[in-house]
C-alpha cells in the first residue's frame, strides 16, 4: 500500500481580503496545482474545509461550488467542518483515500473569511464561532473561546506556576518568527511589555496573547509515494496522521491542564510514523492563544507536564532552539482563517522539509509535526511529515 505524499503546496497571504471565498481559494488551489505540475483533469478528488461560511456569509454547499470555480466539476468533493481542525480533518481523509487506492490525486484545502471585510464585526464573528462550544451548557452562559482557553490556562498556572510573563514570551517568539513569513497577518516583532500592557481579554490573556481572525486560503496536492516522482513539486512524505476527540463541554473533561485528545492523536501519529517526540525537528502547533501553545508542546511530548510555560522564555522553542515551534509565526502571528489553518500548517511543513522556508528555515529539518485542534480542544489532528531521502 503506498504512503501519501504532498507534491504541491500553496497559500494566500493571511489578513483582511475584500474578495469572495471562491477567488481566495482559487489563488491557493492554483498555486498548489502549479507547484505540483499536475493537470486539472488528473485530479480525481477534492477535500475541502470551511467552518463558518454558512453562518457568516450565508454560503453553504461550498465544495461543489468551489470545485466548479477552479475547473474540477464532476469529481467527488466533500466539505468538512470541525471548527479550527476543519481542513486538517479534510487532509486526513485525503491521505486515507490515496493510501487505500480509492483516489490517485487529491486536492485538499480550506478557506475562510473572518475579518470585518465580511460585513461582520469581531463581536459578531466571536458569537458565531462560539457555536462550536456546547449549545445547551456553555453558550447560554456566554462562554466564548478566549474564556475556554483562559480557564484551561488558569488551571495550568494554578497547578504548575506558569506566569503571564511566560505566556507573553510565547507571543514574542511567534511574532519574531512571523516577521520572516511574507504571508503572515502580523509579520512584525513585539515585546513582553507590549503583550502585558495590551488590554485584558479573558484573564490571564491580554489582547496580544490572542491570535487574530484572518481571511485566507491554503491548499495541497496529495498523491501516493509510488508515483510522487512523476510530479514537478519536490515530494514530502506523510508518515502519520492521528485524529482523536475529547469531551464537550469543558465540565466533562478528565483534565483541564492537559489536552488529552492531542496526546492521543500524537501517540497515534508517532506510532504510524515509527518515531518518538525526540525524532521531531520542528512543530507547527495550534496557538490560538499563548496558553494553547503551552498545552500543545506538553501534549506532543516535547516537554514534561508543567514545564512548557518556561520553554519560550528559555529560548528552547525558537528557530535555533531545542525544538523550534511555529516557525511560520503560528496562528498568533501568521493568522487564523479558521477553515484554512489546518492545511496552512501542512504547507509550512512542506516548505520546511523541502528547505524552502527562507529566513525562517529550521536548520536540518527532516521530520516535522502539525498539531491542529478544534473547538475547546475537543477535536485534534496531529500529522507527521518527513523529507524523502
Number of C-alpha atoms within 10 A of each C-alpha: 10 13 17 29 29 29 29 30 31 27 28 24 21 28 22 18 19 13 13 13 22 17 15 23 27 22 19 26 28 19 20 27 23 18 19 24 16 19 9 14 10 11 19 17 24 25 24 32 35 31 27 25 18 12 13 18 15 8 12 14 11 20 20 19 15 20 25 14 14 17 11 21 15 11 14 15 21 18 20 22 19 22 24 31 32 31 36 37 29 27 30 20 18 27 26 15 20 23 20 15 13 12 20 19 26 26 28 29 36 36 34 27 32 30 20 17 15 17 11 14 12 13 9 13 19 16 15 14 21 22 18 21 21 16 12 9 14 19 15 9 9 11 16 21 21 23 17 19 25 20 19 21 28 21 17 22 18 11 12 15 14 21 16 22 16 21 31 26 26 31 31 28 27 31 28 23 28 28 22 20 23 14 20 26 26 23 21 17 16 19 16 18 12 14 24 20 12 13 13 14 15 18 14 21 26 22 18 26 30 22 23 24 25 27 30 33 33 35 35 29 28 32 29 27 22 12 14 20 12 14 15 15 21 20 27 27 24 27 22 26 28 24 23 18 18 19 15 18 16 20 11 10 15 12 12 18 21 22 26 24 23 30 21 21 25 30 23 20 24 24 15 16 17 11 16 15 15 9 12 20 20 28 27 29 26 31 29 25 26 31 30 23 26 29 29 26 27 21 25 25 15 20 19 11 18 18 16 25 30 21 23 23 18 12 17 16 25 23 23 13 15 14 22 23 31 30 30 34 30 30 34 31 33 31 27 30 30 31 34 34 34 35 32 35 27 30 23 24 32 29 19 27 28 19 17 13 18 11 12 21 20 23 14 11 18 21 22 25 28 27 28 29 32 22 22 26 27 24 26 31 29 32 31 25 26 25 21 15 6
